[in-house]
Amino acid sequence: MQLPADEAAQLRTVLKIFVWEKHWIGAQGLDPTDEMKVVIAGAAAELARGLALDAYDHLTEIVIYPGHYQHPNRGDAVVFGEVHSWGTMVLSWDAVQHGIKNNDDGHNTAIHEFAHVLDNADGTFDGTPPLPELAARRAWAKACTAHFLELRKKPHKNVVRKYGETNEAEFFACATEAFFEKPVQLAKKAPDLYAVLKAYYRVDPAATRKR
């Protein structure tokens, strides 16, 4: 997918700043390579190419595991990525690679976790990133609440993947995956949800796909 020139330029700018500013930490013996940094920063930039350059200022470090890992407080649960409120993101490199193999399936671990980072910019993981205007907050609440409840009723007939029914924060992250990877389908089946995501991210991936 070829981006409009202004979006492509902004994406490159965000990508470079992200690589330079963040601390990159390998886990389980992994030494983060330049390729890993660029791929992960590319996902961050894809979401933030229409946002202010300080969108990720509260994120300070990226911890990369070679593959999935187990969280010490979650028993045997397998983890592919997570974001902590104190400014740390943890990612499985295998999961990141799997997410970029198919850009049309609405499932991308890096995009999902970066949506959580943006969500937490106001200090809470609640499915609503900072929205400056009251009208925008009302439109957001109306659209996201309606489609979140619809996903819970009909999880297998929705553009947003089933995991989004977990809670509002996961709904926003999964809806973001759909917005960037299945934009045409999302715009057609959930135009109000697409509209609020378009207004927030300040990009129109459906129009870009159609071009």
N, CA, C and O of each residue as an XYZ file, in Angstrom:
844
protein
N       0.841     -1.185      0.000
C       0.000      0.000      0.000
C       0.878      1.238      0.000
O       1.706      1.414      0.894
N       0.704      2.097     -0.996
C       1.499      3.312     -1.108
C       0.765      4.472     -0.456
O      -0.358      4.803     -0.836
N       1.411      5.086      0.531
C       0.800      6.179      1.266
C       0.906      7.486      0.489
O       1.803      7.647     -0.339
N      -0.010      8.424      0.755
C       0.155      9.775      0.210
C       1.508     10.340      0.644
O       2.024      9.966      1.697
N       2.074     11.220     -0.142
C       3.431     11.713      0.102
C       3.597     12.329      1.489
O       4.610     12.106      2.151
N       2.599     13.109      1.931
C       2.730     13.756      3.238
C       2.706     12.737      4.372
O       3.439     12.878      5.351
N       1.860     11.704      4.244
C       1.802     10.671      5.273
C       3.075      9.832      5.287
O       3.569      9.463      6.353
N       3.602      9.533      4.109
C       4.835      8.756      4.028
C       5.997      9.511      4.668
O       6.821      8.920      5.365
N       6.058     10.810      4.428
C       7.125     11.624      5.011
C       7.009     11.671      6.529
O       8.008     11.564      7.239
N       5.783     11.833      7.020
C       5.575     11.875      8.466
C       5.876     10.516      9.093
O       6.434     10.450     10.188
N       5.512      9.436      8.412
C       5.805      8.102      8.913
C       7.309      7.918      9.079
O       7.761      7.401     10.101
N       8.080      8.336      8.091
C       9.539      8.202      8.185
C      10.090      9.029      9.343
O      11.013      8.600     10.036
N       9.525     10.210      9.547
C       9.981     11.061     10.641
C       9.709     10.419     11.989
O      10.590     10.371     12.847
N       8.482      9.922     12.182
C       8.121      9.276     13.446
C       8.985      8.042     13.673
O       9.447      7.799     14.788
N       9.203      7.264     12.618
C      10.021      6.047     12.722
C      11.429      6.384     13.205
O      11.939      5.744     14.126
N      12.051      7.372     12.597
C      13.425      7.736     12.973
C      13.495      8.215     14.412
O      14.373      7.802     15.169
N      12.566      9.089     14.791
C      12.560      9.608     16.164
C      12.363      8.477     17.158
O      13.011      8.436     18.204
N      11.455      7.549     16.821
C      11.161      6.447     17.727
C      12.394      5.576     17.951
O      12.712      5.226     19.087
N      13.086      5.229     16.872
C      14.281      4.391     16.995
C      15.341      5.088     17.846
O      15.983      4.454     18.683
N      15.522      6.369     17.635
C      16.563      7.111     18.342
C      16.242      7.311     19.826
O      17.130      7.218     20.674
N      14.972      7.585     20.134
C      14.616      8.000     21.499
C      14.382      6.852     22.464
O      14.581      7.022     23.666
N      13.970      5.702     21.985
C      13.587      4.624     22.896
C      14.785      3.755     23.278
O      15.759      3.633     22.536
N      14.674      3.164     24.450
C      15.671      2.201     24.903
C      15.233      0.807     24.435
O      14.088      0.409     24.648
N      16.140      0.077     23.804
C      15.836     -1.238     23.248
C      16.553     -2.297     24.071
O      17.779     -2.287     24.184
N      15.782     -3.203     24.639
C      16.329     -4.202     25.561
C      15.957     -5.596     25.086
O      14.788     -5.869     24.812
N      16.927     -6.465     24.989
C      16.674     -7.845     24.617
C      16.475     -8.714     25.851
O      17.093     -8.478     26.889
N      15.617     -9.710     25.737
C      15.365    -10.650     26.832
C      15.747    -12.060     26.383
O      15.753    -12.366     25.190
N      16.065    -12.907     27.357
C      16.421    -14.303     27.086
C      17.581    -14.412     26.093
O      17.593    -15.283     25.224
N      18.548    -13.514     26.240
C      19.743    -13.574     25.421
C      19.644    -12.906     24.066
O      20.615    -12.903     23.309
N      18.492    -12.341     23.744
C      18.322    -11.690     22.443
C      19.029    -10.336     22.429
O      18.950     -9.573     23.391
N      19.721    -10.051     21.326
C      20.354     -8.756     21.111
C      19.581     -8.031     20.017
O      19.703     -8.401     18.849
N      18.787     -7.009     20.351
C      17.960     -6.336     19.342
C      18.778     -5.830     18.163
O      19.755     -5.104     18.345
N      18.382     -6.208     16.964
C      19.070     -5.780     15.754
C      18.423     -4.518     15.203
O      17.334     -4.127     15.623
N      19.113     -3.884     14.252
C      18.534     -2.705     13.599
C      17.241     -3.070     12.886
O      16.298     -2.279     12.861
N      17.194     -4.271     12.302
C      15.965     -4.708     11.627
C      14.798     -4.757     12.598
O      13.712     -4.269     12.284
N      15.008     -5.339     13.774
C      13.949     -5.423     14.775
C      13.462     -4.033     15.169
O      12.260     -3.788     15.276
N      14.410     -3.136     15.382
C      14.044     -1.785     15.802
C      13.227     -1.075     14.727
O      12.235     -0.414     15.032
N      13.643     -1.212     13.472
C      12.944     -0.534     12.379
C      11.554     -1.121     12.167
O      10.597     -0.378     11.950
N      11.434     -2.449     12.229
C      10.129     -3.084     12.034
C       9.151     -2.652     13.127
O       8.005     -2.303     12.842
N       9.605     -2.678     14.365
C       8.735     -2.307     15.484
C       8.421     -0.810     15.445
O       7.279     -0.405     15.659
N       9.431     -0.001     15.173
C       9.200      1.447     15.059
C       8.278      1.759     13.888
O       7.525      2.732     13.933
N       8.332      0.941     12.839
C       7.437      1.134     11.700
C       5.983      0.960     12.085
O       5.114      1.686     11.602
N       5.715     -0.005     12.959
C       4.342     -0.200     13.440
C       3.900      1.001     14.263
O       2.768      1.468     14.137
N       4.798      1.498     15.104
C       4.479      2.684     15.904
C       4.173      3.871     14.996
O       3.229      4.624     15.234
N       4.983      4.024     13.956
C       4.815      5.152     13.044
C       3.558      5.020     12.198
O       2.934      6.022     11.848
N       3.185      3.793     11.869
C       1.960      3.611     11.086
C       0.762      4.192     11.825
O      -0.087      4.847     11.221
N       0.693      3.955     13.126
C      -0.412      4.500     13.915
C      -0.289      5.999     14.121
O      -1.296      6.707     14.133
N       0.940      6.495     14.282
C       1.129      7.874     14.722
C       1.483      8.840     13.600
O       1.832      9.989     13.876
N       1.404      8.410     12.344
C       1.815      9.297     11.254
C       0.904     10.516     11.111
O       1.289     11.500     10.480
N      -0.288     10.465     11.683
C      -1.171     11.620     11.649
C      -1.276     12.334     12.984
O      -1.991     13.329     13.106
N      -0.559     11.825     13.997
C      -0.643     12.392     15.343
C       0.524     13.333     15.617
O       1.431     13.468     14.796
N       0.494     13.969     16.759
C       1.592     14.850     17.162
C       2.852     14.018     17.418
O       2.765     12.836     17.752
N       4.018     14.641     17.260
C       5.278     13.922     17.417
C       5.527     13.443     18.841
O       6.384     12.588     19.064
N       4.789     13.984     19.804
C       4.978     13.555     21.196
C       4.030     12.421     21.594
O       3.872     12.142     22.782
N       3.404     11.774     20.627
C       2.397     10.750     20.922
C       2.943      9.614     21.778
O       2.205      9.023     22.566
N       4.227      9.304     21.629
C       4.820      8.186     22.372
C       5.819      8.643     23.432
O       6.659      7.858     23.872
N       5.732      9.888     23.836
C       6.706     10.399     24.809
C       6.677      9.643     26.133
O       7.703      9.536     26.805
N       5.518      9.120     26.513
C       5.424      8.427     27.804
C       5.893      6.980     27.726
O       5.925      6.284     28.740
N       6.259      6.522     26.526
C       6.835      5.187     26.361
C       8.350      5.331     26.315
O       8.873      6.069     25.479
N       9.057      4.643     27.193
C      10.506      4.850     27.287
C      11.327      3.668     26.794
O      12.425      3.870     26.274
N      10.832      2.437     26.941
C      11.651      1.283     26.577
C      10.839      0.169     25.939
O       9.663     -0.027     26.248
N      11.498     -0.558     25.039
C      10.907     -1.704     24.359
C      11.717     -2.931     24.738
O      12.918     -2.991     24.471
N      11.079     -3.899     25.353
C      11.731     -5.165     25.708
C      11.285     -6.215     24.690
O      10.089     -6.416     24.479
N      12.250     -6.877     24.067
C      11.939     -7.836     23.012
C      12.354     -9.236     23.426
O      13.522     -9.483     23.729
N      11.397    -10.147     23.438
C      11.659    -11.565     23.656
C      11.781    -12.245     22.284
O      11.163    -11.793     21.320
N      12.563    -13.316     22.185
C      12.643    -14.031     20.903
C      11.299    -14.594     20.462
O      10.964    -14.556     19.278
N      10.524    -15.122     21.419
C       9.219    -15.705     21.127
C       8.257    -15.413     22.250
O       8.496    -14.523     23.066
N       7.159    -16.165     22.297
C       6.177    -15.933     23.364
C       6.817    -16.243     24.717
O       7.807    -16.969     24.803
N       6.239    -15.687     25.749
C       6.811    -15.857     27.082
C       5.673    -15.994     28.086
O       4.506    -15.807     27.740
N       6.006    -16.312     29.297
C       5.003    -16.477     30.348
C       5.158    -15.372     31.375
O       6.255    -15.086     31.854
N       4.029    -14.761     31.699
C       4.023    -13.701     32.705
C       4.075    -14.345     34.084
O       3.334    -15.293     34.345
N       4.937    -13.849     34.975
C       5.078    -14.477     36.296
C       3.806    -14.479     37.139
O       3.674    -15.289     38.057
N       2.874    -13.584     36.839
C       1.648    -13.497     37.633
C       0.419    -14.077     36.928
O      -0.706    -13.909     37.398
N       0.638    -14.759     35.799
C      -0.503    -15.267     35.034
C      -0.458    -16.773     34.822
O      -1.010    -17.281     33.846
N       0.179    -17.471     35.708
C       0.205    -18.922     35.603
C       0.877    -19.395     34.328
O       2.010    -19.017     34.032
N       0.165    -20.228     33.576
C       0.714    -20.788     32.342
C       0.304    -19.999     31.098
O       0.519    -20.466     29.980
N      -0.274    -18.830     31.269
C      -0.740    -18.050     30.127
C       0.422    -17.634     29.228
O       1.461    -17.181     29.708
N       0.233    -17.792     27.938
C       1.241    -17.389     26.958
C       1.023    -15.917     26.600
O      -0.106    -15.506     26.331
N       2.084    -15.134     26.597
C       1.999    -13.706     26.324
C       2.790    -13.390     25.054
O       3.923    -13.845     24.893
N       2.188    -12.610     24.155
C       2.857    -12.198     22.918
C       3.257    -10.730     22.953
O       4.085    -10.286     22.158
N       2.666     -9.979     23.878
C       3.001     -8.571     24.018
C       2.193     -7.948     25.138
O       1.097     -8.413     25.449
N       2.718     -6.915     25.737
C       1.993     -6.205     26.791
C       2.600     -4.820     26.976
O       3.758     -4.574     26.639
N       1.787     -3.929     27.518
C       2.218     -2.559     27.780
C       1.977     -2.257     29.251
O       0.911     -2.552     29.792
N       2.980     -1.667     29.890
C       2.865     -1.308     31.301
C       2.711      0.202     31.447
O       3.243      0.976     30.651
N       1.984      0.599     32.463
C       1.666      2.015     32.647
C       2.890      2.860     32.951
O       2.851      4.079     32.787
N       3.980      2.237     33.393
C       5.174      3.005     33.741
C       6.087      3.267     32.537
O       7.188      3.793     32.707
N       5.645      2.908     31.323
C       6.384      3.284     30.131
C       7.186      2.182     29.474
O       8.122      2.460     28.723
N       6.835      0.931     29.744
C       7.535     -0.206     29.151
C       6.593     -1.015     28.267
O       5.468     -1.325     28.659
N       7.065     -1.350     27.076
C       6.357     -2.270     26.194
C       7.186     -3.543     26.064
O       8.410     -3.490     25.939
N       6.509     -4.682     26.097
C       7.173     -5.974     25.926
C       6.562     -6.652     24.703
O       5.341     -6.710     24.560
N       7.423     -7.166     23.823
C       6.951     -7.791     22.594
C       7.682     -9.104     22.333
O       8.860     -9.252     22.662
N       6.973    -10.041     21.745
C       7.573    -11.253     21.198
C       7.955    -10.969     19.752
O       7.105    -10.574     18.954
N       9.225    -11.167     19.404
C       9.663    -10.908     18.038
C       8.967    -11.855     17.065
O       8.615    -11.451     15.957
N       8.766    -13.098     17.461
C       8.038    -14.039     16.607
C       6.639    -13.520     16.297
O       6.176    -13.601     15.159
N       5.970    -12.987     17.313
C       4.614    -12.466     17.124
C       4.621    -11.239     16.226
O       3.727    -11.073     15.397
N       5.618    -10.379     16.382
C       5.729     -9.199     15.526
C       5.891     -9.620     14.069
O       5.231     -9.080     13.182
N       6.772    -10.586     13.829
C       7.001    -11.061     12.469
C       5.741    -11.698     11.878
O       5.414    -11.487     10.710
N       5.049    -12.471     12.697
C       3.813    -13.104     12.225
C       2.780    -12.049     11.840
O       2.035    -12.222     10.875
N       2.740    -10.958     12.597
C       1.750     -9.912     12.344
C       1.950     -9.184     11.033
O       0.987     -8.692     10.444
N       3.203     -9.105     10.559
C       3.451     -8.359      9.326
C       3.438     -9.251      8.086
O       3.569     -8.754      6.968
N       3.282    -10.557      8.272
C       3.230    -11.464      7.116
C       1.944    -11.276      6.317
O       1.928    -11.453      5.099
N       0.873    -10.918      7.008
C      -0.412    -10.694      6.345
C      -0.973     -9.366      6.826
O      -1.416     -9.247      7.968
N      -0.951     -8.379      5.959
C      -1.420     -7.041      6.343
C      -2.912     -6.840      6.128
O      -3.405     -5.712      6.167
N      -3.629     -7.935      5.900
C      -5.060     -7.820      5.616
C      -5.937     -8.650      6.549
O      -7.143     -8.754      6.328
N      -5.347     -9.244      7.592
C      -6.137    -10.150      8.434
C      -6.639     -9.502      9.721
O      -7.368    -10.137     10.484
N      -6.262     -8.249      9.975
C      -6.744     -7.564     11.176
C      -6.149     -8.076     12.459
O      -6.726     -7.898     13.532
N      -4.983     -8.720     12.358
C      -4.324     -9.262     13.554
C      -2.845     -8.933     13.468
O      -2.111     -9.545     12.692
N      -2.407     -7.970     14.261
C      -1.031     -7.510     14.236
C      -0.627     -7.133     15.661
O      -1.102     -6.137     16.206
N       0.249     -7.932     16.255
C       0.614     -7.744     17.663
C       1.214     -6.374     17.929
O       0.861     -5.725     18.914
N       2.116     -5.924     17.066
C       2.763     -4.630     17.307
C       1.746     -3.485     17.247
O       1.736     -2.619     18.122
N       0.903     -3.482     16.231
C      -0.135     -2.450     16.136
C      -1.039     -2.496     17.363
O      -1.386     -1.456     17.924
N      -1.415     -3.688     17.774
C      -2.289     -3.868     18.939
C      -1.668     -3.234     20.184
O      -2.335     -2.493     20.906
N      -0.395     -3.527     20.432
C       0.242     -3.019     21.647
C       0.477     -1.514     21.576
O       0.375     -0.825     22.591
N       0.790     -0.999     20.395
C       0.965      0.453     20.285
C      -0.364      1.191     20.479
O      -0.378      2.326     20.953
N      -1.468      0.556     20.117
C      -2.772      1.151     20.418
C      -2.965      1.268     21.925
O      -3.521      2.254     22.407
N      -2.505      0.259     22.672
C      -2.579      0.337     24.138
C      -1.730      1.493     24.662
O      -2.127      2.175     25.607
N      -0.570      1.716     24.057
C       0.278      2.828     24.477
C      -0.458      4.153     24.290
O      -0.449      5.005     25.179
N      -1.090      4.321     23.142
C      -1.834      5.558     22.883
C      -3.025      5.685     23.818
O      -3.339      6.782     24.280
N      -3.680      4.589     24.096
C      -4.813      4.573     25.024
C      -4.382      5.061     26.406
O      -5.120      5.783     27.077
N      -3.180      4.658     26.824
C      -2.693      4.976     28.169
C      -2.073      6.358     28.279
O      -1.554      6.720     29.335
N      -2.119      7.133     27.205
C      -1.510      8.469     27.240
C      -2.150      9.375     28.282
O      -1.517     10.321     28.749
N      -3.400      9.097     28.652
C      -4.071      9.890     29.688
C      -3.995      9.224     31.059
O      -4.638      9.667     32.011
N      -3.186      8.133     31.153
C      -2.965      7.490     32.442
C      -3.837      6.297     32.738
O      -3.689      5.686     33.796
N      -4.755      5.934     31.830
C      -5.630      4.789     32.068
C      -5.788      3.957     30.797
O      -5.803      4.485     29.685
N      -5.906      2.650     30.990
C      -6.240      1.754     29.890
C      -7.758      1.562     29.895
O      -8.275      0.640     30.526
N      -8.458      2.437     29.188
C      -9.918      2.381     29.237
C     -10.563      2.356     27.854
O     -11.785      2.435     27.731
N      -9.737      2.245     26.817
C     -10.292      2.194     25.468
C     -10.571      3.546     24.849
O     -11.121      3.630     23.751
N     -10.190      4.618     25.556
C     -10.405      5.974     25.028
C      -9.119      6.763     25.138
O      -8.739      7.161     26.239
N      -8.438      7.001     24.030
C      -7.229      7.823     24.073
C      -7.602      9.280     24.317
O      -8.784      9.619     24.272
N      -6.641     10.141     24.571
C      -6.955     11.551     24.811
C      -7.689     12.173     23.626
O      -7.200     12.154     22.496
N      -8.862     12.720     23.899
C      -9.669     13.389     22.881
C      -9.983     14.785     23.408
O     -10.677     14.913     24.417
N      -9.495     15.822     22.760
C      -9.574     17.171     23.322
C     -10.966     17.784     23.334
O     -11.265     18.612     24.195
N     -11.820     17.396     22.400
C     -13.107     18.067     22.266
C     -14.254     17.204     22.808
O     -14.252     15.983     22.650
N     -15.214     17.844     23.437
C     -16.363     17.149     24.011
C     -17.152     16.406     22.939
O     -17.585     15.274     23.158
N     -17.338     17.029     21.795
C     -18.098     16.394     20.717
C     -17.410     15.120     20.245
O     -18.067     14.122     19.950
N     -16.085     15.161     20.177
C     -15.331     13.977     19.767
C     -15.468     12.867     20.800
O     -15.591     11.696     20.443
N     -15.448     13.227     22.067
C     -15.586     12.221     23.136
C     -16.970     11.591     23.109
O     -17.111     10.389     23.335
N     -17.984     12.389     22.838
C     -19.343     11.849     22.769
C     -19.503     10.907     21.580
O     -20.082      9.829     21.713
N     -18.994     11.308     20.427
C     -19.074     10.462     19.232
C     -18.303      9.171     19.452
O     -18.749      8.097     19.047
N     -17.148      9.278     20.093
C     -16.317      8.104     20.390
C     -17.076      7.135     21.296
O     -17.167      5.943     21.001
N     -17.613      7.647     22.386
C     -18.321      6.796     23.342
C     -19.519      6.109     22.692
O     -19.760      4.924     22.924
N     -20.261      6.844     21.888
C     -21.442      6.279     21.235
C     -21.068      5.148     20.281
O     -21.652      4.066     20.338
N     -20.100      5.397     19.408
C     -19.724      4.399     18.400
C     -19.033      3.192     19.033
O     -19.373      2.047     18.735
N     -18.065      3.454     19.902
C     -17.295      2.348     20.478
C     -18.135      1.485     21.407
O     -17.987      0.263     21.414
N     -19.010      2.097     22.187
C     -19.867      1.316     23.080
C     -20.800      0.420     22.275
O     -20.970     -0.756     22.599
N     -21.400      0.967     21.236
C     -22.341      0.198     20.419
C     -21.648     -0.994     19.761
O     -22.194     -2.097     19.754
N     -20.465     -0.786     19.215
C     -19.791     -1.865     18.503
C     -19.112     -2.846     19.449
O     -18.947     -4.018     19.111
N     -18.726     -2.388     20.605
C     -18.210     -3.298     21.630
C     -19.295     -4.276     22.069
O     -19.052     -5.478     22.174
N     -20.488     -3.756     22.325
C     -21.603     -4.614     22.724
C     -22.019     -5.543     21.588
O     -22.371     -6.699     21.822
N     -21.978     -5.035     20.365
C     -22.309     -5.873     19.210
C     -21.304     -7.004     19.048
O     -21.675     -8.132     18.721
N     -20.029     -6.699     19.278
C     -18.994     -7.731     19.185
C     -19.235     -8.823     20.211
O     -19.021    -10.001     19.923
N     -19.672     -8.454     21.389
C     -19.954     -9.457     22.418
C     -21.142    -10.339     22.041
O     -21.193    -11.511     22.414
N     -22.094     -9.774     21.301
C     -23.266    -10.557     20.892
C     -22.969    -11.427     19.673
O     -23.426    -12.567     19.584
N     -22.189    -10.870     18.726
C     -21.920    -11.580     17.472
C     -20.419    -11.531     17.147
O     -20.011    -10.896     16.175
N     -19.606    -12.205     17.967
C     -18.155    -12.103     17.787
C     -17.636    -12.668     16.473
O     -16.576    -12.258     16.000
N     -18.363    -13.595     15.883
C     -17.881    -14.239     14.666
C     -18.423    -13.572     13.398
O     -18.145    -14.027     12.288
N     -19.183    -12.509     13.563
C     -19.734    -11.798     12.407
C     -19.312    -10.338     12.428
O     -20.075     -9.450     12.048
N     -18.086    -10.106     12.878
C     -17.620     -8.749     13.072
C     -16.260     -8.561     12.416
O     -15.456     -9.492     12.370
N     -16.001     -7.366     11.910
C     -14.686     -7.076     11.329
C     -13.617     -7.035     12.419
O     -12.473     -7.426     12.187
N     -13.990     -6.566     13.598
C     -13.072     -6.540     14.739
C     -12.964     -7.952     15.299
O     -13.981     -8.606     15.529
N     -11.742     -8.426     15.520
C     -11.570     -9.815     15.958
C     -12.108    -10.041     17.370
O     -12.253     -9.106     18.157
N     -12.395    -11.293     17.663
C     -13.121    -11.705     18.862
C     -12.464    -11.237     20.163
O     -13.159    -10.948     21.137
N     -11.143    -11.162     20.184
C     -10.447    -10.776     21.416
C     -10.869     -9.397     21.900
O     -10.711     -9.073     23.077
N     -11.401     -8.593     21.006
C     -11.842     -7.262     21.378
C     -13.013     -7.241     22.335
O     -13.312     -6.202     22.923
N     -13.683     -8.371     22.501
C     -14.813     -8.410     23.432
C     -14.370     -8.497     24.888
O     -15.204     -8.426     25.791
N     -13.054     -8.651     25.130
C     -12.535     -8.810     26.492
C     -12.897     -7.633     27.387
O     -13.431     -7.821     28.480
N     -12.610     -6.437     26.930
C     -12.936     -5.211     27.658
C     -12.761     -4.030     26.702
O     -12.369     -4.216     25.550
N     -13.046     -2.834     27.171
C     -13.011     -1.661     26.299
C     -11.602     -1.376     25.767
O     -11.446     -0.953     24.621
N     -10.580     -1.607     26.595
C      -9.213     -1.353     26.157
C      -8.817     -2.296     25.026
O      -8.203     -1.884     24.041
N      -9.180     -3.575     25.183
C      -8.859     -4.531     24.127
C      -9.702     -4.275     22.872
O      -9.255     -4.542     21.757
N     -10.895     -3.769     23.055
C     -11.713     -3.427     21.895
C     -11.042     -2.333     21.069
O     -10.960     -2.438     19.846
N     -10.562     -1.286     21.735
C      -9.886     -0.216     21.010
C      -8.660     -0.742     20.268
O      -8.433     -0.388     19.111
N      -7.870     -1.589     20.932
C      -6.668     -2.128     20.290
C      -7.012     -3.000     19.090
O      -6.359     -2.913     18.050
N      -8.033     -3.841     19.230
C      -8.442     -4.710     18.117
C      -9.111     -3.900     16.998
O      -8.928     -4.199     15.818
N      -9.879     -2.884     17.371
C     -10.490     -2.023     16.364
C      -9.413     -1.272     15.583
O      -9.560     -1.038     14.384
N      -8.331     -0.895     16.267
C      -7.214     -0.243     15.598
C      -6.546     -1.186     14.598
O      -6.169     -0.771     13.502
N      -6.404     -2.447     14.979
C      -5.874     -3.441     14.045
C      -6.743     -3.510     12.785
O      -6.231     -3.530     11.666
N      -8.047     -3.548     12.981
C      -8.968     -3.609     11.842
C      -8.906     -2.328     11.018
O      -8.954     -2.382      9.789
N      -8.800     -1.188     11.674
C      -8.764      0.101     10.992
C      -7.585      0.187     10.028
O      -7.725      0.706      8.921
N      -6.423     -0.322     10.443
C      -5.241     -0.226      9.597
C      -5.064     -1.419      8.667
O      -4.422     -1.290      7.625
N      -5.620     -2.580      9.019
C      -5.398     -3.762      8.182
C      -6.625     -4.177      7.369
O      -6.485     -4.837      6.339
N      -7.815     -3.803      7.815
C      -9.039     -4.131      7.082
C      -9.920     -2.887      6.958
O     -11.112     -2.938      7.260
N      -9.340     -1.774      6.515
C     -10.062     -0.502      6.549
C     -11.289     -0.448      5.656
O     -12.304      0.134      6.038
N     -11.212     -1.041      4.481
C     -12.355     -0.984      3.564
C     -13.539     -1.731      4.152
O     -14.671     -1.251      4.108
N     -13.267     -2.920      4.710
C     -14.345     -3.708      5.321
C     -14.922     -2.991      6.538
O     -16.137     -2.979      6.740
N     -14.043     -2.392      7.352
C     -14.522     -1.705      8.552
C     -15.361     -0.491      8.173
O     -16.403     -0.245      8.780
N     -14.919      0.267      7.180
C     -15.670      1.460      6.748
C     -17.043      1.080      6.214
O     -18.005      1.831      6.378
N     -17.137     -0.080      5.577
C     -18.407     -0.522      4.998
C     -19.364     -1.055      6.061
O     -20.552     -0.732      6.044
N     -18.853     -1.867      6.983
C     -19.718     -2.534      7.955
C     -19.932     -1.728      9.235
O     -20.932     -1.916      9.929
N     -18.998     -0.836      9.547
C     -19.132     -0.037     10.776
C     -18.669      1.393     10.497
O     -17.658      1.836     11.044
N     -19.406      2.119      9.645
C     -18.962      3.456      9.236
C     -18.798      4.441     10.393
O     -17.920      5.302     10.349
N     -19.632      4.324     11.423
C     -19.504      5.240     12.555
C     -18.232      4.953     13.366
O     -17.566      5.878     13.831
N     -17.900      3.665     13.530
C     -16.665      3.309     14.223
C     -15.451      3.742     13.401
O     -14.481      4.278     13.936
N     -15.523      3.504     12.112
C     -14.429      3.930     11.231
C     -14.251      5.446     11.310
O     -13.124      5.942     11.321
N     -15.345      6.168     11.364
C     -15.287      7.635     11.368
C     -14.568      8.174     12.605
O     -13.763      9.099     12.492
N     -14.850      7.606     13.794
C     -14.202      8.130     14.995
C     -12.722      7.745     15.029
O     -11.893      8.507     15.526
N     -12.390      6.565     14.502
C     -10.980      6.171     14.426
C     -10.236      7.043     13.409
O      -9.089      7.432     13.632
N     -10.891      7.336     12.316
C     -10.305      8.221     11.293
C     -10.067      9.613     11.878
O      -9.018     10.213     11.644
N     -11.017     10.117     12.625
C     -10.873     11.445     13.228
C      -9.742     11.467     14.249
O      -9.013     12.454     14.348
N      -9.590     10.378     15.011
C      -8.525     10.322     16.018
C      -7.151     10.181     15.369
O      -6.240     10.951     15.673
N      -6.995      9.203     14.477
C      -5.687      8.948     13.878
C      -5.336      9.943     12.769
O      -4.173     10.064     12.386
N      -6.333     10.647     12.261
C      -6.127     11.678     11.234
C      -5.538     11.105      9.943
O      -4.744     11.754      9.263
N      -5.936      9.906      9.633
C      -5.583      9.276      8.355
C      -6.810      8.520      7.860
O      -7.742      8.266      8.623
N      -6.804      8.166      6.582
C      -7.941      7.476      5.964
C      -7.426      6.265      5.173
O      -7.340      6.324      3.946
N      -7.087      5.178      5.856
C      -6.511      4.028      5.168
C      -7.447      3.374      4.148
O      -6.975      2.765      3.187
N      -8.749      3.488      4.338
C      -9.679      2.926      3.347
C      -9.543      3.648      2.007
O      -9.529      3.017      0.950
N      -9.446      4.954      2.062
C      -9.275      5.722      0.827
C      -7.945      5.397      0.170
O      -7.855      5.326     -1.056
N      -6.915      5.200      0.978
C      -5.610      4.846      0.430
C      -5.641      3.486     -0.241
O      -5.069      3.301     -1.315
N      -6.317      2.524      0.401
C      -6.446      1.185     -0.209
C      -7.190      1.247     -1.539
O      -6.813      0.578     -2.501
N      -8.236      2.044     -1.587
C      -9.037      2.127     -2.802
C      -8.248      2.759     -3.959
O      -8.465      2.430     -5.125
N      -7.326      3.675     -3.612
C      -6.512      4.288     -4.654
C      -5.530      3.288     -5.246
O      -4.761      3.635     -6.142
